[in-house]
Amino acid sequence: MKIVQTSLSNEEYEAFRKVLKRRGMNIKEGVREAIRFWLVENADFSDDPFVKLEPVDFKLDVECAEHDKVLY
């Protein structure tokens, strides 16, 4: 495990602390969650096999309204 350290402005720190208090989290938990969220949002999925899948043509012409009947 690595230790990460950073500086925040007073305004950033207070806003972060207030959100954490509402969520019942401490600073360490909040920073870890923020980093995980950032990693997911900024991840490069270009090599992910799922993303590289080509669309499948099922040879069916289906209207959107028909999708609704099946789904709902």
Secondary structure as UniProt FT lines:
FT   HELIX           10..23
FT   HELIX           27..42
FT   TURN            46..47
FT   TURN            49..52
FT   HELIX           64..71
//
